[in-house]
Amino acid sequence: MTMQDASGPRLAEIAVTLDARFGTLDLPGRLALSSELGRAVFTTSLGIEDQVVAAAIGMERLDIKVTTLETGRLFPETLALIDETEDRFGLSIRRCHPDQADIDAYVARYGLNGFYESVEARHACCHVRKLKPLARALEGATVWVTGLRRSQSGTRASTPFVEYDAERGLLKVNPLADWSLDEINAYVDEHAVPINPLHKRGYPSIGCEPCTRAIKPGESERAGRWWWENDEKRECGLHVPEAAASLPNSSSL
């Protein structure tokens, strides 16, 4: 079955049915089913979870397009891992860059690192460097595959396997939703999956270099992201409606 002509309400119904079905499948099965639903796009940040998904896509030779948001502010280690992952699993990873005109306009208004000064400026930066490129990455897609896990943070604890993304009008598939970090590490070891060396230096969640720090003992996996903001539910808007992500007390996935 494909989702190309399904309406929003119909996609929401399908998501509920698929969510239950995904719970009975292993990772290759979840990804294979995702590829059968229509044009599927996996967006990777090259973090350890996303490396597991990329490995499974490559090893199973699945028809899922792999894309990364090359924001212009990524760690050198992350950039190097893109090429290594392509070579290791026979993938072609599409790089989606921000528009230079958007970057120039942002810098003119806020300064290059203005995101440290206010939540508004930080969300404006994420909008330019991540959300607009994501929209291009998902053009024509009916299925969006992610590496979200419930145990990454309290705000992601209710992440389903499949959900209807009303903002983008597609099915969002989270095949690792029920995986623990121990299971992720075991998969990496078993299949010799290349991972970002920053993980071993205290960075369980890795985004743009200026916006990511190593976590401290006892902190959640995502505590190092936008650490200077007080709100514990901070997100960039990729996995929540952008307006909701901008609100200090908004709920997020």
Long-range contacts (C-beta under 8 A, 24 or more apart in sequence): 1-36, 1-37, 2-36, 2-37, 2-38, 2-142, 3-37, 3-38, 3-142, 3-143, 3-170, 3-171, 4-38, 4-142, 8-164, 8-166, 8-169, 11-164, 11-169, 11-170, 11-171, 12-164, 12-166, 14-164, 14-171, 15-160, 15-162, 15-163, 15-164, 15-171, 16-162, 18-161, 18-162, 18-171, 18-173, 19-160, 19-161, 19-162, 19-163, 22-161, 22-162, 22-173, 22-175, 23-161, 23-178, 27-52, 27-53, 27-56, 27-175, 27-176, 27-187, 28-56, 28-60, 30-161, 30-173, 30-175, 31-56, 31-57, 31-60, 31-62, 31-64, 31-145, 31-175, 32-60, 32-62, 34-64, 34-143, 34-145, 34-173, 34-175, 35-62, 35-63, 35-64, 35-143, 37-142, 37-143, 37-171, 38-141, 38-142, 38-143, 38-171, 39-65, 39-140, 39-141, 39-142, 39-143, 40-64, 40-65, 40-141, 40-142, 40-143, 40-144, 40-145, 40-173, 41-65, 41-66, 41-67, 41-137, 41-138, 41-141, 41-143, 41-144, 41-145, 42-66, 42-67, 42-144, 42-145, 42-146, 43-67, 43-68, 43-69, 43-134, 43-137, 43-138, 43-144, 43-145, 43-146, 43-238, 44-68, 44-93, 44-147, 45-69, 45-78, 45-147, 45-206, 45-207, 46-78, 46-81, 46-82, 46-85, 46-196, 46-206, 47-147, 47-196, 47-199, 47-204, 47-205, 47-206, 48-184, 48-185, 48-188, 48-195, 48-196, 48-199, 48-204, 49-147, 49-148, 49-149, 49-152, 49-176, 49-179, 49-184, 50-147, 51-81, 51-85, 51-188, 51-193, 51-194, 51-195, 51-196, 52-147, 52-176, 52-179, 52-184, 52-187, 52-188, 52-193, 53-145, 53-147, 53-175, 53-176, 54-85, 54-89, 54-91, 54-93, 55-88, 55-89, 55-187, 55-191, 55-193, 57-89, 57-91, 58-88, 58-89, 58-90, 58-91, 59-89, 59-191, 61-90, 64-145, 65-94, 65-141, 66-91, 66-92, 66-93, 66-94, 67-93, 67-94, 67-95, 67-96, 67-137, 68-93, 68-94, 68-95, 68-96, 69-96, 69-129, 69-130, 69-133, 69-134, 69-137, 70-95, 70-96, 70-97, 70-133, 71-97, 71-98, 71-129, 71-130, 71-133, 71-208, 72-97, 72-98, 72-103, 72-129, 73-129, 73-208, 73-209, 73-210, 73-211, 74-208, 74-209, 75-196, 75-198, 75-206, 75-209, 75-212, 77-196, 77-197, 77-198, 78-196, 78-198, 78-206, 81-194, 81-195, 81-196, 84-194, 85-194, 88-193, 88-194, 94-137, 96-133, 96-134, 96-136, 96-137, 97-133, 98-128, 98-129, 98-130, 98-132, 98-133, 99-128, 99-132, 102-128, 102-132, 103-128, 103-129, 113-210, 115-210, 115-211, 116-210, 116-228, 119-229, 119-231, 119-246, 119-248, 120-246, 122-211, 122-226, 122-229, 123-236, 123-237, 123-242, 123-245, 123-246, 126-236, 126-237, 126-238, 127-237, 127-242, 129-208, 130-236, 130-237, 130-238, 131-236, 131-237, 131-238, 131-242, 134-238, 135-168, 138-168, 138-170, 141-170, 142-170, 142-171, 143-170, 143-171, 143-172, 143-173, 144-168, 144-170, 144-171, 144-172, 144-173, 145-173, 145-174, 145-175, 146-172, 146-173, 146-174, 146-239, 147-174, 147-176, 148-174, 148-176, 148-177, 148-239, 148-253, 149-174, 149-176, 149-177, 149-178, 149-179, 149-180, 149-181, 149-184, 150-177, 150-178, 151-179, 151-180, 151-181, 151-221, 152-205, 152-220, 152-221, 152-222, 153-220, 153-221, 153-222, 154-220, 154-232, 155-232, 155-233, 155-235, 155-251, 155-252, 155-253, 156-239, 156-252, 156-253, 158-253, 159-253, 167-241, 167-242, 181-221, 207-236
